[in-house]
Amino acid sequence: MNSRNFKCLLLTILLFGGLAAYAQELNCKVQINTDAISGTDKAVYESLKTTVQEYMNTTRFSNVQFSNTEKIDCSILFIFKTR
């Protein structure tokens, strides 16, 4: 993962984390598209997918208890074009 992609990921996480006082919990689906990359270990990208998805779905952004039906459905798509 190059530094630009890492910075974008970090910025996304910080933005969601910064909304803690006003946010609701998420039901997030993460997708990774690495079709444009050849010769790399795809396990690294699957690990990123799992880590981001677990963070988004398990982080409590407030002290309020939400049921699964109250969580906001969202989707994040990462498209990697270069290593």
Backbone torsions as a table, in degrees:
resi	resn	phi	psi	omega
1	MET	NA	126.6	179.9
2	ASN	-80.4	170.3	-173.1
3	SER	-67.8	-30.0	179.3
4	ARG	-66.7	-44.3	178.5
5	ASN	-63.9	-40.4	179.5
6	PHE	-63.8	-40.9	179.1
7	LYS	-63.9	-39.2	178.3
8	CYS	-64.8	-43.1	177.8
9	LEU	-62.3	-45.5	-179.7
10	LEU	-63.0	-41.8	178.6
11	LEU	-61.5	-42.8	178.7
12	THR	-61.6	-45.5	180.0
13	ILE	-64.6	-42.2	179.6
14	LEU	-65.8	-37.7	178.8
15	LEU	-64.0	-45.1	178.7
16	PHE	-67.0	-39.2	178.7
17	GLY	-67.4	-31.6	-179.6
18	GLY	-72.8	-13.4	-179.6
19	LEU	-94.0	18.6	-172.4
20	ALA	-55.9	-36.9	-176.0
21	ALA	-72.0	-21.1	-174.0
22	TYR	-120.6	6.0	-168.4
23	ALA	-101.2	160.8	174.1
24	GLN	-113.2	164.8	-179.8
25	GLU	-75.0	158.8	-172.9
26	LEU	-115.7	152.5	167.4
27	ASN	-117.2	91.5	-167.4
28	CYS	-105.9	135.0	174.2
29	LYS	-111.4	127.2	-178.5
30	VAL	-111.5	134.2	177.1
31	GLN	-123.9	144.7	178.5
32	ILE	-122.4	128.3	176.4
33	ASN	-115.9	113.3	179.6
34	THR	-119.6	24.7	-177.2
35	ASP	-60.0	-30.9	-177.3
36	ALA	-82.5	-4.8	-177.6
37	ILE	-108.4	130.4	176.4
38	SER	-122.0	153.2	176.0
39	GLY	75.0	21.9	178.0
40	THR	-116.9	160.0	177.8
41	ASP	-78.2	108.4	-176.8
42	LYS	-66.7	-17.0	180.0
43	ALA	-63.3	-30.3	178.2
44	VAL	-62.6	-43.5	-178.4
45	TYR	-72.4	-34.8	175.6
46	GLU	-65.9	-36.4	176.6
47	SER	-64.5	-41.7	176.2
48	LEU	-60.4	-45.4	179.5
49	LYS	-57.6	-49.2	-178.5
50	THR	-63.3	-44.0	-178.4
51	THR	-63.6	-47.0	-179.4
52	VAL	-65.4	-42.9	-178.8
53	GLN	-63.5	-44.0	178.6
54	GLU	-63.8	-42.0	179.2
55	TYR	-61.2	-48.8	-176.3
56	MET	-66.0	-34.5	-175.7
57	ASN	-89.1	-17.7	-177.5
58	THR	-109.8	-13.7	179.8
59	THR	-75.4	130.2	177.0
60	ARG	-95.1	118.2	-176.4
61	PHE	-89.5	-2.3	176.3
62	SER	-156.1	178.1	178.8
63	ASN	-91.0	1.0	-178.2
64	VAL	-79.6	139.5	176.4
65	GLN	-86.2	127.6	178.2
66	PHE	-119.0	140.5	173.4
67	SER	-80.2	167.2	180.0
68	ASN	-60.7	-31.4	-179.7
69	THR	-75.8	-16.0	179.4
70	GLU	-91.7	-11.0	-178.6
71	LYS	-72.4	148.1	-179.6
72	ILE	-82.2	123.6	175.6
73	ASP	-76.5	131.3	177.0
74	CYS	-147.2	166.1	-179.0
75	SER	-140.2	139.2	176.8
76	ILE	-124.1	130.3	178.4
77	LEU	-118.5	120.9	173.7
78	PHE	-101.8	125.9	176.4
79	ILE	-115.8	117.3	179.8
80	PHE	-103.1	125.6	-178.7
81	LYS	-108.9	-24.1	176.4
82	THR	-139.8	161.2	177.9
83	ARG	-84.6	NA	NA
